[in-house]
Amino acid sequence: MAIDGETGVRQQPDGSWVWLARWLGGVEQSGKSYPSREEAVQALREVLDDTGNA
């Protein structure tokens, strides 16, 4: 999967989901995959809340 710099969630070829977050220093992808889109969105929200970006 190419990382194009967008913040959000993406479905992988195996059907799992990952989040992507754009920071000043680049783009970060979640270190794990999630079975559902909703779980990936929740995990991304938690990351953004922790950094004060939400």
Distance bins in CASP14 RR format, pairs under 12 A and 6 or more apart:
PFRMAT RR
TARGET T0000
AUTHOR 0000-0000-0000
RMODE 2
METHOD distances of the structure
MODEL  1
1 9 0 0 0 0 0 1 0 0 0 0 0
1 10 1 0 0 1 0 0 0 0 0 0 0
1 11 0 0 0 0 1 0 0 0 0 0 0
1 12 1 0 0 1 0 0 0 0 0 0 0
1 13 1 0 0 1 0 0 0 0 0 0 0
1 14 0 0 0 0 0 1 0 0 0 0 0
1 15 0 0 0 0 0 1 0 0 0 0 0
1 16 0 0 0 0 0 1 0 0 0 0 0
1 17 0 0 0 0 0 1 0 0 0 0 0
1 18 1 0 0 1 0 0 0 0 0 0 0
1 19 0 0 0 0 0 1 0 0 0 0 0
1 20 0 0 0 0 1 0 0 0 0 0 0
1 27 0 0 0 0 0 1 0 0 0 0 0
1 29 0 0 0 0 1 0 0 0 0 0 0
1 30 0 0 0 0 0 1 0 0 0 0 0
1 33 0 0 0 0 0 1 0 0 0 0 0
2 10 0 0 0 0 1 0 0 0 0 0 0
2 12 0 0 0 0 0 1 0 0 0 0 0
2 20 0 0 0 0 0 1 0 0 0 0 0
2 27 0 0 0 0 0 1 0 0 0 0 0
2 29 0 0 0 0 0 1 0 0 0 0 0
3 10 0 0 0 0 1 0 0 0 0 0 0
3 18 0 0 0 0 1 0 0 0 0 0 0
3 19 0 0 0 0 0 1 0 0 0 0 0
3 20 1 0 0 1 0 0 0 0 0 0 0
3 21 0 0 0 0 0 1 0 0 0 0 0
3 22 0 0 0 0 1 0 0 0 0 0 0
3 26 0 0 0 0 1 0 0 0 0 0 0
3 27 1 0 1 0 0 0 0 0 0 0 0
3 28 0 0 0 0 1 0 0 0 0 0 0
3 29 1 0 0 1 0 0 0 0 0 0 0
3 30 0 0 0 0 0 1 0 0 0 0 0
4 10 0 0 0 0 1 0 0 0 0 0 0
4 20 0 0 0 0 1 0 0 0 0 0 0
4 22 0 0 0 0 1 0 0 0 0 0 0
4 26 0 0 0 0 0 1 0 0 0 0 0
4 27 0 0 0 0 1 0 0 0 0 0 0
4 29 0 0 0 0 0 1 0 0 0 0 0
5 20 1 0 0 1 0 0 0 0 0 0 0
5 21 0 0 0 0 1 0 0 0 0 0 0
5 22 1 0 1 0 0 0 0 0 0 0 0
5 23 0 0 0 0 1 0 0 0 0 0 0
5 25 0 0 0 0 0 1 0 0 0 0 0
5 26 1 0 0 1 0 0 0 0 0 0 0
5 27 1 0 1 0 0 0 0 0 0 0 0
5 28 0 0 0 0 1 0 0 0 0 0 0
5 29 0 0 0 0 0 1 0 0 0 0 0
6 19 0 0 0 0 0 1 0 0 0 0 0
6 20 1 0 0 1 0 0 0 0 0 0 0
6 21 0 0 0 0 1 0 0 0 0 0 0
6 22 1 0 0 1 0 0 0 0 0 0 0
6 26 0 0 0 0 0 1 0 0 0 0 0
6 27 0 0 0 0 1 0 0 0 0 0 0
6 29 0 0 0 0 0 1 0 0 0 0 0
6 44 0 0 0 0 0 1 0 0 0 0 0
7 19 0 0 0 0 1 0 0 0 0 0 0
7 20 1 0 0 1 0 0 0 0 0 0 0
7 21 1 0 1 0 0 0 0 0 0 0 0
7 22 1 0 1 0 0 0 0 0 0 0 0
7 23 0 0 0 0 1 0 0 0 0 0 0
7 26 0 0 0 0 0 1 0 0 0 0 0
7 27 0 0 0 0 1 0 0 0 0 0 0
7 28 0 0 0 0 1 0 0 0 0 0 0
7 29 0 0 0 0 0 1 0 0 0 0 0
7 30 0 0 0 0 0 1 0 0 0 0 0
7 41 0 0 0 0 0 1 0 0 0 0 0
7 44 1 0 0 1 0 0 0 0 0 0 0
7 45 0 0 0 0 0 1 0 0 0 0 0
7 47 0 0 0 0 1 0 0 0 0 0 0
7 48 0 0 0 0 1 0 0 0 0 0 0
7 51 0 0 0 0 0 1 0 0 0 0 0
7 53 0 0 0 0 1 0 0 0 0 0 0
7 54 0 0 0 0 0 1 0 0 0 0 0
8 17 0 0 0 0 1 0 0 0 0 0 0
8 18 0 0 0 0 1 0 0 0 0 0 0
8 19 1 0 1 0 0 0 0 0 0 0 0
8 20 1 0 1 0 0 0 0 0 0 0 0
8 21 1 0 0 1 0 0 0 0 0 0 0
8 22 0 0 0 0 1 0 0 0 0 0 0
8 27 0 0 0 0 0 1 0 0 0 0 0
8 28 0 0 0 0 0 1 0 0 0 0 0
8 29 0 0 0 0 0 1 0 0 0 0 0
8 30 0 0 0 0 0 1 0 0 0 0 0
8 37 0 0 0 0 0 1 0 0 0 0 0
8 40 0 0 0 0 1 0 0 0 0 0 0
8 41 1 0 0 1 0 0 0 0 0 0 0
8 43 0 0 0 0 0 1 0 0 0 0 0
8 44 1 0 0 1 0 0 0 0 0 0 0
8 45 0 0 0 0 0 1 0 0 0 0 0
8 47 0 0 0 0 0 1 0 0 0 0 0
8 48 0 0 0 0 1 0 0 0 0 0 0
9 15 0 0 0 0 0 1 0 0 0 0 0
9 16 0 0 0 0 0 1 0 0 0 0 0
9 17 1 0 1 0 0 0 0 0 0 0 0
9 18 1 0 0 1 0 0 0 0 0 0 0
9 19 1 0 1 0 0 0 0 0 0 0 0
9 20 1 0 0 1 0 0 0 0 0 0 0
9 21 0 0 0 0 0 1 0 0 0 0 0
9 29 0 0 0 0 0 1 0 0 0 0 0
9 30 0 0 0 0 1 0 0 0 0 0 0
9 33 0 0 0 0 0 1 0 0 0 0 0
9 34 0 0 0 0 1 0 0 0 0 0 0
9 36 0 0 0 0 1 0 0 0 0 0 0
9 37 1 0 1 0 0 0 0 0 0 0 0
9 38 0 0 0 0 1 0 0 0 0 0 0
9 39 0 0 0 0 1 0 0 0 0 0 0
9 40 1 0 1 0 0 0 0 0 0 0 0
9 41 1 0 1 0 0 0 0 0 0 0 0
9 42 0 0 0 0 1 0 0 0 0 0 0
9 43 0 0 0 0 1 0 0 0 0 0 0
9 44 1 0 0 1 0 0 0 0 0 0 0
9 45 0 0 0 0 0 1 0 0 0 0 0
9 47 0 0 0 0 0 1 0 0 0 0 0
10 16 0 0 0 0 1 0 0 0 0 0 0
10 17 1 0 0 1 0 0 0 0 0 0 0
10 18 1 0 1 0 0 0 0 0 0 0 0
10 19 1 0 0 1 0 0 0 0 0 0 0
10 20 1 0 0 1 0 0 0 0 0 0 0
10 21 0 0 0 0 0 1 0 0 0 0 0
10 27 0 0 0 0 0 1 0 0 0 0 0
10 29 0 0 0 0 1 0 0 0 0 0 0
10 30 0 0 0 0 1 0 0 0 0 0 0
10 33 0 0 0 0 0 1 0 0 0 0 0
10 34 0 0 0 0 0 1 0 0 0 0 0
10 37 0 0 0 0 1 0 0 0 0 0 0
10 40 0 0 0 0 1 0 0 0 0 0 0
10 41 0 0 0 0 0 1 0 0 0 0 0
10 44 0 0 0 0 0 1 0 0 0 0 0
11 17 1 0 1 0 0 0 0 0 0 0 0
11 18 0 0 0 0 1 0 0 0 0 0 0
11 19 0 0 0 0 0 1 0 0 0 0 0
11 20 0 0 0 0 0 1 0 0 0 0 0
11 33 0 0 0 0 1 0 0 0 0 0 0
11 34 0 0 0 0 0 1 0 0 0 0 0
11 35 0 0 0 0 0 1 0 0 0 0 0
11 36 0 0 0 0 0 1 0 0 0 0 0
11 37 1 0 0 1 0 0 0 0 0 0 0
11 40 0 0 0 0 1 0 0 0 0 0 0
11 41 0 0 0 0 0 1 0 0 0 0 0
12 18 1 0 0 1 0 0 0 0 0 0 0
12 19 0 0 0 0 0 1 0 0 0 0 0
12 20 0 0 0 0 0 1 0 0 0 0 0
12 29 0 0 0 0 0 1 0 0 0 0 0
12 30 0 0 0 0 0 1 0 0 0 0 0
12 32 0 0 0 0 0 1 0 0 0 0 0
12 33 1 0 0 1 0 0 0 0 0 0 0
12 34 0 0 0 0 1 0 0 0 0 0 0
12 35 0 0 0 0 0 1 0 0 0 0 0
12 37 0 0 0 0 0 1 0 0 0 0 0
12 40 0 0 0 0 0 1 0 0 0 0 0
13 33 0 0 0 0 0 1 0 0 0 0 0
14 33 1 0 0 1 0 0 0 0 0 0 0
14 34 0 0 0 0 0 1 0 0 0 0 0
14 35 0 0 0 0 0 1 0 0 0 0 0
15 33 0 0 0 0 1 0 0 0 0 0 0
15 34 0 0 0 0 0 1 0 0 0 0 0
15 35 0 0 0 0 1 0 0 0 0 0 0
15 36 0 0 0 0 1 0 0 0 0 0 0
15 37 0 0 0 0 1 0 0 0 0 0 0
15 40 0 0 0 0 0 1 0 0 0 0 0
16 30 0 0 0 0 0 1 0 0 0 0 0
16 31 0 0 0 0 0 1 0 0 0 0 0
16 32 0 0 0 0 1 0 0 0 0 0 0
16 33 1 1 0 0 0 0 0 0 0 0 0
16 34 1 0 0 1 0 0 0 0 0 0 0
16 35 1 0 0 1 0 0 0 0 0 0 0
16 36 0 0 0 0 1 0 0 0 0 0 0
16 37 0 0 0 0 1 0 0 0 0 0 0
16 39 0 0 0 0 1 0 0 0 0 0 0
16 40 0 0 0 0 1 0 0 0 0 0 0
17 29 0 0 0 0 0 1 0 0 0 0 0
17 30 0 0 0 0 1 0 0 0 0 0 0
17 31 0 0 0 0 0 1 0 0 0 0 0
17 32 0 0 0 0 0 1 0 0 0 0 0
17 33 1 0 0 1 0 0 0 0 0 0 0
17 34 1 0 1 0 0 0 0 0 0 0 0
17 35 1 0 0 1 0 0 0 0 0 0 0
17 36 1 0 0 1 0 0 0 0 0 0 0
17 37 1 0 1 0 0 0 0 0 0 0 0
17 38 0 0 0 0 1 0 0 0 0 0 0
17 39 1 0 0 1 0 0 0 0 0 0 0
17 40 1 1 0 0 0 0 0 0 0 0 0
17 41 0 0 0 0 1 0 0 0 0 0 0
17 42 0 0 0 0 0 1 0 0 0 0 0
17 43 0 0 0 0 1 0 0 0 0 0 0
17 44 0 0 0 0 1 0 0 0 0 0 0
18 27 0 0 0 0 0 1 0 0 0 0 0
18 28 0 0 0 0 0 1 0 0 0 0 0
18 29 1 0 1 0 0 0 0 0 0 0 0
18 30 1 0 1 0 0 0 0 0 0 0 0
18 31 1 0 0 1 0 0 0 0 0 0 0
18 32 1 0 0 1 0 0 0 0 0 0 0
18 33 1 0 1 0 0 0 0 0 0 0 0
18 34 1 0 0 1 0 0 0 0 0 0 0
18 35 0 0 0 0 0 1 0 0 0 0 0
18 36 0 0 0 0 0 1 0 0 0 0 0
18 37 0 0 0 0 0 1 0 0 0 0 0
18 39 0 0 0 0 0 1 0 0 0 0 0
18 40 1 0 0 1 0 0 0 0 0 0 0
18 41 0 0 0 0 0 1 0 0 0 0 0
18 43 0 0 0 0 1 0 0 0 0 0 0
18 44 0 0 0 0 1 0 0 0 0 0 0
18 47 0 0 0 0 0 1 0 0 0 0 0
19 27 0 0 0 0 0 1 0 0 0 0 0
19 28 0 0 0 0 1 0 0 0 0 0 0
19 29 1 0 0 1 0 0 0 0 0 0 0
19 30 1 0 1 0 0 0 0 0 0 0 0
19 31 0 0 0 0 1 0 0 0 0 0 0
19 32 0 0 0 0 1 0 0 0 0 0 0
19 33 0 0 0 0 1 0 0 0 0 0 0
19 34 1 0 0 1 0 0 0 0 0 0 0
19 37 0 0 0 0 0 1 0 0 0 0 0
19 38 0 0 0 0 0 1 0 0 0 0 0
19 39 0 0 0 0 1 0 0 0 0 0 0
19 40 1 0 1 0 0 0 0 0 0 0 0
19 41 1 0 0 1 0 0 0 0 0 0 0
19 42 0 0 0 0 1 0 0 0 0 0 0
19 43 1 0 1 0 0 0 0 0 0 0 0
19 44 1 1 0 0 0 0 0 0 0 0 0
19 45 0 0 0 0 1 0 0 0 0 0 0
19 46 0 0 0 0 1 0 0 0 0 0 0
19 47 1 0 0 1 0 0 0 0 0 0 0
19 48 0 0 0 0 1 0 0 0 0 0 0
20 26 0 0 0 0 0 1 0 0 0 0 0
20 27 1 0 1 0 0 0 0 0 0 0 0
20 28 1 0 0 1 0 0 0 0 0 0 0
20 29 1 0 1 0 0 0 0 0 0 0 0
20 30 1 0 0 1 0 0 0 0 0 0 0
20 31 0 0 0 0 0 1 0 0 0 0 0
20 40 0 0 0 0 1 0 0 0 0 0 0
20 41 0 0 0 0 0 1 0 0 0 0 0
20 43 0 0 0 0 0 1 0 0 0 0 0
20 44 0 0 0 0 1 0 0 0 0 0 0
20 47 0 0 0 0 0 1 0 0 0 0 0
20 48 0 0 0 0 0 1 0 0 0 0 0
21 27 1 0 0 1 0 0 0 0 0 0 0
21 28 1 0 1 0 0 0 0 0 0 0 0
21 29 0 0 0 0 1 0 0 0 0 0 0
21 30 0 0 0 0 1 0 0 0 0 0 0
21 31 0 0 0 0 0 1 0 0 0 0 0
21 40 0 0 0 0 0 1 0 0 0 0 0
21 41 0 0 0 0 0 1 0 0 0 0 0
21 43 0 0 0 0 0 1 0 0 0 0 0
21 44 1 0 0 1 0 0 0 0 0 0 0
21 45 0 0 0 0 0 1 0 0 0 0 0
21 46 0 0 0 0 0 1 0 0 0 0 0
21 47 1 0 0 1 0 0 0 0 0 0 0
21 48 1 0 0 1 0 0 0 0 0 0 0
21 49 0 0 0 0 0 1 0 0 0 0 0
21 50 0 0 0 0 0 1 0 0 0 0 0
21 51 0 0 0 0 1 0 0 0 0 0 0
21 52 0 0 0 0 0 1 0 0 0 0 0
21 53 0 0 0 0 1 0 0 0 0 0 0
21 54 0 0 0 0 0 1 0 0 0 0 0
22 28 0 0 0 0 1 0 0 0 0 0 0
22 29 0 0 0 0 0 1 0 0 0 0 0
22 44 0 0 0 0 0 1 0 0 0 0 0
22 47 0 0 0 0 0 1 0 0 0 0 0
22 48 0 0 0 0 0 1 0 0 0 0 0
22 51 0 0 0 0 0 1 0 0 0 0 0
22 53 0 0 0 0 1 0 0 0 0 0 0
23 29 0 0 0 0 0 1 0 0 0 0 0
23 47 0 0 0 0 0 1 0 0 0 0 0
23 48 0 0 0 0 0 1 0 0 0 0 0
23 51 0 0 0 0 1 0 0 0 0 0 0
23 52 0 0 0 0 0 1 0 0 0 0 0
23 53 0 0 0 0 1 0 0 0 0 0 0
24 51 0 0 0 0 0 1 0 0 0 0 0
24 53 0 0 0 0 0 1 0 0 0 0 0
28 44 0 0 0 0 0 1 0 0 0 0 0
28 47 0 0 0 0 1 0 0 0 0 0 0
28 48 0 0 0 0 0 1 0 0 0 0 0
28 51 0 0 0 0 0 1 0 0 0 0 0
28 53 0 0 0 0 0 1 0 0 0 0 0
29 40 0 0 0 0 0 1 0 0 0 0 0
29 43 0 0 0 0 0 1 0 0 0 0 0
29 44 0 0 0 0 0 1 0 0 0 0 0
29 47 0 0 0 0 0 1 0 0 0 0 0
30 39 0 0 0 0 0 1 0 0 0 0 0
30 40 1 0 0 1 0 0 0 0 0 0 0
30 41 0 0 0 0 0 1 0 0 0 0 0
30 42 0 0 0 0 0 1 0 0 0 0 0
30 43 1 0 0 1 0 0 0 0 0 0 0
30 44 1 0 0 1 0 0 0 0 0 0 0
30 46 0 0 0 0 0 1 0 0 0 0 0
30 47 0 0 0 0 1 0 0 0 0 0 0
31 40 0 0 0 0 0 1 0 0 0 0 0
31 43 0 0 0 0 1 0 0 0 0 0 0
31 44 0 0 0 0 0 1 0 0 0 0 0
31 47 0 0 0 0 0 1 0 0 0 0 0
32 39 0 0 0 0 0 1 0 0 0 0 0
32 40 0 0 0 0 1 0 0 0 0 0 0
32 43 0 0 0 0 1 0 0 0 0 0 0
32 47 0 0 0 0 0 1 0 0 0 0 0
33 39 0 0 0 0 1 0 0 0 0 0 0
33 40 1 0 0 1 0 0 0 0 0 0 0
33 43 0 0 0 0 0 1 0 0 0 0 0
34 40 1 0 1 0 0 0 0 0 0 0 0
34 41 0 0 0 0 1 0 0 0 0 0 0
34 42 0 0 0 0 1 0 0 0 0 0 0
34 43 1 0 0 1 0 0 0 0 0 0 0
34 44 0 0 0 0 1 0 0 0 0 0 0
34 46 0 0 0 0 0 1 0 0 0 0 0
35 43 0 0 0 0 0 1 0 0 0 0 0
36 42 0 0 0 0 1 0 0 0 0 0 0
36 43 0 0 0 0 0 1 0 0 0 0 0
37 43 0 0 0 0 0 1 0 0 0 0 0
37 44 0 0 0 0 0 1 0 0 0 0 0
38 44 0 0 0 0 0 1 0 0 0 0 0
38 45 0 0 0 0 0 1 0 0 0 0 0
39 45 0 0 0 0 0 1 0 0 0 0 0
39 46 0 0 0 0 0 1 0 0 0 0 0
40 46 0 0 0 0 0 1 0 0 0 0 0
40 47 0 0 0 0 0 1 0 0 0 0 0
41 47 0 0 0 0 0 1 0 0 0 0 0
41 48 0 0 0 0 0 1 0 0 0 0 0
41 54 0 0 0 0 0 1 0 0 0 0 0
42 48 0 0 0 0 0 1 0 0 0 0 0
42 49 0 0 0 0 0 1 0 0 0 0 0
42 54 0 0 0 0 0 1 0 0 0 0 0
43 49 0 0 0 0 0 1 0 0 0 0 0
43 50 0 0 0 0 0 1 0 0 0 0 0
44 50 0 0 0 0 0 1 0 0 0 0 0
44 51 0 0 0 0 0 1 0 0 0 0 0
44 53 0 0 0 0 0 1 0 0 0 0 0
44 54 0 0 0 0 1 0 0 0 0 0 0
45 51 0 0 0 0 0 1 0 0 0 0 0
45 52 0 0 0 0 0 1 0 0 0 0 0
45 53 0 0 0 0 0 1 0 0 0 0 0
45 54 1 0 0 1 0 0 0 0 0 0 0
46 52 0 0 0 0 0 1 0 0 0 0 0
46 53 0 0 0 0 0 1 0 0 0 0 0
46 54 0 0 0 0 1 0 0 0 0 0 0
47 53 0 0 0 0 1 0 0 0 0 0 0
47 54 0 0 0 0 1 0 0 0 0 0 0
48 54 1 1 0 0 0 0 0 0 0 0 0
END
